[in-house]
Amino acid sequence: MPKVVIDAERCKQCMLCVRYCPRASLRLSDATTSKGYHPVEQHDEEACTGCAICALVCPSVCIEVYR
């Protein structure tokens, strides 16, 4: 099963990964980072296909996808 790993401290809440995820498996977290951002988290691991579109569109390069 694919796994999305997000470096929360580097995430700047741009929401591009959430917007472009074809399976809607990402969302904003309720937690905040030290800089005050709400990082993205993977909330539906079973929906993820490991396509890595989220990692490709991330301008902060804080997403890694393991297949």
Secondary structure, DSSP 8 states (H G I E B T S, - for coil): --EEEE-TTT-----HHHHH-TT--EEE-SS--TTS---EEE--TTT-----HHHHH-TT--EEEE-
